Amino acid sequence: MSYMAQRVADFGTTIFYEMTTLANEHQAINLGQGFPDFAAPDFMKEAAVAAIQSDINQYAPANGRPALREAVAQKVADLYGLQVDPNTEVTILHGATEGIFATVMGVVNPGDEVIVFEPFYDSYVPAIKMAGGIPRFYTLRPPDWQIDEAELAALFNNKTKLIIVNTPHNPTGKVFNETELKLIANLCQTHDVIAMTDEVYEHIVFDGHQHLTLYNLPGMAQRTVMVSSLGKTFSVTGWKVGWAVAQPELSRAVFRAHQFMTFCGAAPLQEAAVTAVSQPKAFYTELTEFYTHKRNFLVDALKSAGLSPINTSGTYFVMVDIAKLGFADDVAFCRYLTTEVGVAAIPPSAFYSTPADGAGLARFAFCKEEKTLAEAAKRLQRLQKL
């Protein structure tokens, strides 16, 4: 007899856990999992300490501490021109991952179909399946990751309840443009479909590209849940402070799932997050410059090692075309890279419904200290022997 519930039996362990464990075992430079290895900003740490010392240490309200809800509302007003009520349209969650899960559990019924762009962040499909939904996949193809209007439209039908739009897109680095977002908006309105936008990389965009939010397009405010978080922007992935912005009916759906999942996150970290979310626009400009330098360094290192990086317009990831290197698939390449070269990357086949679609790719993260990237660049030169 198996004691494991059927709903989770097929999930296995995440590829991030597997590759990080392998990297640790072989003392490899971890360019796989997307966490910074440098310190969080001092103002963040000081705000957290101050909140704890001010005895903000008991349960936060289930929808989040008021000051943070107000700060999020002000942020989306300043950056995107959105006017949202912090009391009824902002929910603070235990990271964006809970925001994603609570949204799916709050709006998807058994048998509902959910459209997912692949390669996808690995929490999407388990959330859909645990809600009893049916994932339908649109496969983005390298090197441009473009959307074909007819192909996407063919996925919409009277069973479609939700579409998940991740922009800037992990793992491809694609930034959805206005034409693509308008196409999605028109299809959502034609078929009465809800959109959940995963925007955790909203402030890491390069080369003059602009992050646009689907929420802002005509007719979409009432049918969009915008999810984001602190982790990527402020280099505090371990804080797990995220939020969902949606009009009252959708916010209630998210909240009703959230209240029985975590109820609330860490109160002092929510209070400290007010300082982060209230940063001036100049902070985001400096962040873009900071990560542009790191991206360019890693891209040059990959090219120098004989690899073929694919252009990335956002996030802190670079995809590499490994199809001609002679490995059986991306898993074989990433295991070799970790154990023999001493650099860990993520095999993206884990992010596809059909793993073979990602077998010719590898994903590298550049959210690392300069010395980390420099050592990785040095080790990657070993690939020249292949």
Helices and strands as residue ranges (DSSP letters): H 6-9, H 15-25, E 29-30, H 42-53, H 66-80, E 90-93, H 95-107, E 113-118, H 124-130, E 134-139, H 149-153, E 160-166, H 178-191, E 194-198, G 214-216, G 221-223, E 224-229, H 231-234, E 242-245, H 248-258, H 267-277, H 281-304, E 308-310, E 317-321, H 330-336, I 337-341, E 343-344, G 348-351, G 355-358, E 361-365, H 370-380, G 381-385
